[in-house]
Amino acid sequence: MPQPNQPSSFSYAVTSRAMDVQTFTSSGRWVKPPNANYVIVDLWGGGGGGGAGRRGAGGTSRQGGGGAGGGARNRLVFFASDLPSIVAVTIGAGGAGGASQATNDTNGAAGTAGGTTTFSTYLSAFGGGAGGDGGVQPGTFTSGGTGGGAYSIGNNGASGTGGNAGGNPSSGSWGGTTITNNINNGGGGTNGGSIGSTEWGGAGGGQTHSQGATGGGGSIYGGCGGGGGGGLDISDVPIGGGAGGRNTYATGGGAAGASGTASGTAGSILLSGSGGGGGGGGSSATLASGAGGAGASPAGGGAGGGASVNGQLSGAGGAGGRGYAVIYTF
């Protein structure tokens, strides 16, 4: 597996000595074992929360919530002698999904960004950006959240548009920049690369507008993006959500909710150890709309909820997966 960074002079001999492994699903302290030589720190940031869909009058444009970006994964090898005996480990929380709307003619609530996971000041993996709130602008997109940055010099994911929003992971284009049916299947997020699949950075979340939704972007090692929620156009035709982002093994993405009241399903763990994105919720012109699926832990982005008609709840956004840390010492 490729490493994002490591000391230029790093080398070691394989020995029969047992490896010490300390894992963190919540914040705590890493304690350096005696006689340690090398330390591998492996971190995942929290996935962002998906946005909720708009609740509005029949015959108007109503957008579903945007899918959230996945959290980044970051790994670095240290000489044990360069680290103190105890190091604080902070696990980034998954972002909350936007709340469904109970007031007529109201845009959906945006989600919140995922938190940063840190190994004190030595290494960080940034969280994914929040999914945008479902709006009313016809022909425009609700933003998907950008993916978290993989490196210490990177940035937290922010609410993104265009190429920063996640694309549907189809064959040959894992979050690529192709345009299909006027829907931008844009690439991954911050420091993850805007063309092709992201590698260590989190993937971007899916966009949505009143006539369609894209799936979340895929990441090889980082968290995948959540799918966009389904919208409603002036003809009141319900739209299904976008699928959750997957990795290159086509695993981990939550299924999209079909048009109507169907909610998206939660993502699952990828073979690389990161979380898949949740599937977007479907929209309904007569009943409460579907909620976005949650991103899997660690680092998966939550999906957007579906839009609804006045008098019915819009779909809530899905929560992002929490961060994670594994520290190997030998």
C-alpha positions as CSV (number, residue, x, y, z in Angstrom):
1,M,0.0,0.0,0.0
2,P,1.5,3.4,-0.9
3,Q,2.4,5.8,1.9
4,P,1.6,9.5,1.7
5,N,4.8,10.4,3.6
6,Q,7.6,8.9,5.6
7,P,11.2,9.7,6.6
8,S,13.5,9.7,3.6
9,S,16.0,7.5,5.4
10,F,13.4,5.0,6.7
11,S,14.4,1.3,6.6
12,Y,14.0,-1.6,9.0
13,A,14.7,-5.2,9.3
14,V,11.9,-7.7,9.9
15,T,12.2,-9.4,13.3
16,S,10.1,-11.8,15.3
17,R,9.3,-9.2,17.9
18,A,5.5,-8.7,18.4
19,M,4.0,-5.5,17.1
20,D,2.1,-3.3,19.6
21,V,-1.2,-2.1,18.1
22,Q,-3.4,0.6,19.8
23,T,-6.7,1.6,18.2
24,F,-8.9,4.6,19.0
25,T,-12.6,5.1,18.2
26,S,-12.8,7.9,20.7
27,S,-10.2,10.4,21.9
28,G,-7.5,9.2,24.3
29,R,-3.7,8.8,24.8
30,W,-1.2,6.8,23.0
31,V,1.5,5.3,25.3
32,K,4.8,4.5,23.8
33,P,5.8,0.9,24.5
34,P,9.3,0.1,25.9
35,N,12.1,-0.6,23.5
36,A,10.1,0.9,20.6
37,N,12.0,1.6,17.3
38,Y,9.4,2.7,14.7
39,V,5.8,4.0,15.0
40,I,3.2,4.0,12.2
41,V,0.4,6.4,12.7
42,D,-2.8,5.8,10.6
43,L,-5.6,8.4,10.9
44,W,-9.1,8.9,9.4
45,G,-11.0,12.2,9.7
46,G,-14.7,12.3,10.4
47,G,-17.2,12.3,7.4
48,G,-19.4,15.3,6.9
49,G,-23.2,15.3,7.5
50,G,-25.6,15.5,4.5
51,G,-28.0,18.3,3.9
52,A,-31.8,18.1,4.3
53,G,-34.2,18.7,1.4
54,R,-36.5,21.7,0.8
55,R,-40.2,21.7,1.8
56,G,-42.2,23.8,-0.7
57,A,-45.4,24.4,-2.5
58,G,-46.5,22.1,-5.3
59,G,-45.6,23.3,-8.8
60,T,-42.3,24.9,-7.6
61,S,-38.7,23.9,-7.8
62,R,-37.6,22.0,-4.7
63,Q,-34.1,20.6,-4.3
64,G,-32.9,17.7,-2.2
65,G,-30.0,18.1,0.2
66,G,-26.4,17.8,-0.9
67,G,-24.3,14.7,0.0
68,A,-21.4,15.3,2.3
69,G,-17.7,14.7,1.7
70,G,-15.7,11.8,3.2
71,G,-13.0,12.3,5.7
72,A,-9.3,12.0,4.7
73,R,-7.0,9.2,5.6
74,N,-3.4,10.0,6.5
75,R,-0.4,7.8,7.5
76,L,3.1,8.6,8.5
77,V,6.1,6.6,9.9
78,F,8.0,8.1,12.8
79,F,11.2,7.1,14.6
80,A,10.0,6.3,18.1
81,S,12.9,8.3,19.5
82,D,11.3,11.5,18.0
83,L,8.0,11.0,20.0
84,P,7.3,11.6,23.7
85,S,6.2,8.8,26.0
86,I,2.5,9.9,25.8
87,V,0.8,11.5,22.8
88,A,-2.8,12.9,22.8
89,V,-5.1,11.3,20.2
90,T,-8.2,13.3,19.1
91,I,-10.8,11.5,17.1
92,G,-12.9,13.7,14.8
93,A,-16.6,13.4,15.1
94,G,-18.8,12.6,12.2
95,G,-20.8,15.6,11.1
96,A,-24.5,15.9,11.9
97,G,-27.1,15.7,9.1
98,G,-29.4,18.6,8.5
99,A,-32.8,18.4,10.2
100,S,-35.9,17.7,8.1
101,Q,-38.1,20.8,7.6
102,A,-41.5,21.0,9.3
103,T,-42.3,24.6,8.1
104,N,-43.8,25.3,4.7
105,D,-41.7,27.0,2.0
106,T,-38.4,26.5,3.8
107,N,-35.1,25.5,2.5
108,G,-33.5,22.4,4.0
109,A,-30.9,22.7,6.7
110,A,-27.2,22.1,5.7
111,G,-25.3,19.4,7.5
112,T,-22.1,20.0,9.5
113,A,-18.5,19.3,8.6
114,G,-16.7,16.3,10.0
115,G,-14.0,16.8,12.6
116,T,-10.3,16.5,12.3
117,T,-8.5,13.5,13.8
118,T,-5.0,14.3,15.2
119,F,-2.0,12.7,16.7
120,S,-1.2,15.7,18.8
121,T,0.6,18.2,16.5
122,Y,2.5,15.5,14.6
123,L,-0.2,14.4,12.1
124,S,-3.7,15.3,11.1
125,A,-6.5,13.8,8.9
126,F,-9.1,16.4,8.0
127,G,-12.9,15.9,8.0
128,G,-15.2,16.0,5.1
129,G,-17.3,19.0,4.2
130,A,-21.0,19.4,4.9
131,G,-23.7,18.7,2.4
132,G,-25.5,21.9,1.2
133,D,-29.1,22.8,2.1
134,G,-31.8,21.9,-0.4
135,G,-33.0,25.2,-2.1
136,V,-35.4,26.5,-4.6
137,Q,-33.3,27.8,-7.5
138,P,-34.5,26.0,-10.7
139,G,-31.7,24.6,-12.9
140,T,-29.0,25.1,-10.3
141,F,-27.3,22.6,-8.0
142,T,-27.3,22.1,-4.3
143,S,-23.6,21.8,-3.4
144,G,-22.1,18.6,-2.2
145,G,-19.4,18.8,0.5
146,T,-15.8,18.6,-0.5
147,G,-13.6,15.7,0.7
148,G,-11.2,16.2,3.6
149,G,-7.5,16.9,2.9
150,A,-5.1,14.0,3.5
151,Y,-2.0,15.9,4.5
152,S,-1.0,18.1,7.5
153,I,-0.8,21.1,5.2
154,G,-4.3,20.4,3.8
155,N,-7.6,21.9,4.8
156,N,-10.9,20.8,6.2
157,G,-13.5,20.1,3.6
158,A,-15.8,23.0,2.8
159,S,-19.1,23.3,1.0
160,G,-18.1,22.9,-2.6
161,T,-19.6,23.4,-6.1
162,G,-18.7,22.1,-9.5
163,G,-15.6,20.0,-9.6
164,N,-15.4,19.8,-5.9
165,A,-18.6,17.8,-5.6
166,G,-18.6,14.1,-5.9
167,G,-19.4,12.2,-9.0
168,N,-21.1,8.9,-9.5
169,P,-18.5,6.1,-9.3
170,S,-19.2,4.6,-12.7
171,S,-16.8,2.4,-14.7
172,G,-13.8,4.4,-15.8
173,S,-14.7,7.5,-13.9
174,W,-14.4,7.4,-10.1
175,G,-15.5,10.9,-9.4
176,G,-14.2,12.1,-12.8
177,T,-15.2,15.4,-14.4
178,T,-17.5,14.2,-17.1
179,I,-20.8,15.9,-17.8
180,T,-23.7,13.6,-18.2
181,N,-27.2,14.9,-19.0
182,N,-26.2,18.3,-17.8
183,I,-25.4,17.0,-14.4
184,N,-21.9,17.6,-13.2
185,N,-20.3,14.4,-12.0
186,G,-17.4,16.4,-10.5
187,G,-14.3,15.0,-8.9
188,G,-13.0,14.5,-5.4
189,G,-12.2,17.0,-2.6
190,T,-9.4,19.1,-1.2
191,N,-6.0,17.5,-1.8
192,G,-7.7,14.4,-3.2
193,G,-7.4,15.5,-6.8
194,S,-10.2,16.9,-9.0
195,I,-9.8,14.3,-11.8
196,G,-10.3,10.6,-11.3
197,S,-10.6,8.9,-7.9
198,T,-9.2,10.4,-4.8
199,E,-6.5,8.3,-3.1
200,W,-5.9,9.4,0.5
201,G,-8.1,12.4,0.5
202,G,-11.8,12.1,1.2
203,A,-14.2,12.1,-1.8
204,G,-16.7,14.8,-2.5
205,G,-20.4,14.4,-1.9
206,G,-23.1,14.2,-4.6
207,Q,-25.0,17.2,-5.9
208,T,-28.7,17.5,-6.5
209,H,-31.2,19.7,-8.2
210,S,-34.9,19.6,-8.8
211,Q,-34.6,17.1,-11.7
212,G,-31.8,14.7,-10.7
213,A,-29.1,13.8,-8.2
214,T,-25.5,12.5,-8.5
215,G,-23.9,9.8,-6.4
216,G,-21.0,10.4,-4.0
217,G,-17.4,10.3,-5.1
218,G,-15.2,7.3,-4.5
219,S,-11.8,7.2,-2.6
220,I,-9.3,4.4,-2.6
221,Y,-8.1,4.8,1.0
222,G,-10.1,7.8,2.4
223,G,-13.8,8.1,3.2
224,C,-16.3,8.1,0.3
225,G,-18.9,10.8,-0.3
226,G,-22.6,10.6,0.3
227,G,-25.2,10.7,-2.5
228,G,-27.4,13.7,-3.2
229,G,-31.1,13.7,-2.2
230,G,-33.9,13.6,-4.7
231,G,-35.6,16.8,-5.7
232,L,-39.0,17.9,-7.1
233,D,-39.5,20.1,-10.1
234,I,-42.5,22.2,-11.2
235,S,-44.2,19.1,-12.6
236,D,-44.1,17.4,-9.1
237,V,-42.4,14.3,-10.5
238,P,-40.6,12.6,-7.6
239,I,-36.8,11.9,-8.1
240,G,-34.7,9.2,-6.4
241,G,-31.5,10.0,-4.6
242,G,-27.9,9.4,-5.6
243,A,-25.9,6.3,-4.6
244,G,-23.2,6.5,-1.9
245,G,-19.6,6.6,-3.0
246,R,-17.6,3.4,-3.3
247,N,-13.9,2.4,-3.6
248,T,-12.1,0.9,-6.5
249,Y,-13.3,-2.6,-5.4
250,A,-16.9,-1.3,-5.9
251,T,-17.7,-1.8,-2.2
252,G,-19.1,0.3,0.6
253,G,-21.6,2.6,-1.0
254,G,-25.1,2.8,0.4
255,A,-28.0,2.3,-2.0
256,A,-30.0,5.3,-3.1
257,G,-33.6,5.7,-2.0
258,A,-36.1,5.4,-4.8
259,S,-38.5,8.2,-5.7
260,G,-41.2,8.6,-3.1
261,T,-40.8,8.0,0.6
262,A,-37.8,5.7,0.4
263,S,-34.8,6.5,2.5
264,G,-31.2,5.9,1.4
265,T,-29.3,3.1,3.1
266,A,-26.1,3.5,5.2
267,G,-22.7,2.9,3.8
268,S,-20.6,0.0,4.8
269,I,-16.9,-0.5,5.6
270,L,-14.5,-0.6,2.6
271,L,-11.8,-3.2,2.1
272,S,-9.3,-0.4,2.6
273,G,-10.7,0.2,6.1
274,S,-12.5,3.5,5.3
275,G,-16.2,4.1,5.2
276,G,-18.5,4.2,2.2
277,G,-21.0,7.1,1.7
278,G,-24.6,6.9,2.4
279,G,-27.3,6.8,-0.3
280,G,-29.5,9.8,-0.9
281,G,-33.2,9.9,0.1
282,G,-36.0,9.9,-2.5
283,S,-38.4,12.8,-2.9
284,S,-42.2,12.7,-2.6
285,A,-44.9,15.0,-3.9
286,T,-47.6,13.6,-1.5
287,L,-45.9,12.2,1.6
288,A,-42.9,12.7,3.8
289,S,-39.7,12.3,1.8
290,G,-36.9,9.8,2.4
291,A,-33.9,10.6,4.6
292,G,-30.3,10.4,3.5
293,G,-28.3,7.3,4.6
294,A,-25.5,7.6,7.1
295,G,-21.9,7.4,6.1
296,A,-20.1,4.4,7.5
297,S,-17.4,4.7,10.2
298,P,-14.7,5.6,9.7
299,A,-14.9,8.7,7.5
300,G,-17.9,8.0,5.3
301,G,-19.9,11.0,4.2
302,G,-23.6,11.3,5.0
303,A,-26.2,11.6,2.2
304,G,-28.7,14.3,1.4
305,G,-32.4,14.0,2.2
306,G,-35.3,14.3,-0.3
307,A,-37.4,17.3,-1.0
308,S,-41.1,17.4,-0.1
309,V,-44.4,19.3,-0.7
310,N,-45.9,21.7,1.9
311,G,-47.6,19.8,4.7
312,Q,-45.1,17.0,4.6
313,L,-41.7,16.6,6.2
314,S,-38.7,16.9,4.0
315,G,-35.9,14.2,4.2
316,A,-33.2,14.7,6.8
317,G,-29.6,14.5,5.9
318,G,-27.5,11.5,7.0
319,A,-24.8,11.7,9.6
320,G,-21.2,11.3,8.7
321,G,-19.0,8.4,10.0
322,R,-16.7,9.2,12.9
323,G,-12.9,9.3,12.6
324,Y,-10.5,6.6,13.7
325,A,-6.8,6.0,14.6
326,V,-4.6,3.0,14.6
327,I,-1.0,3.2,15.9
328,Y,1.5,0.4,15.2
329,T,4.7,0.2,17.2
330,F,7.6,-2.2,16.7
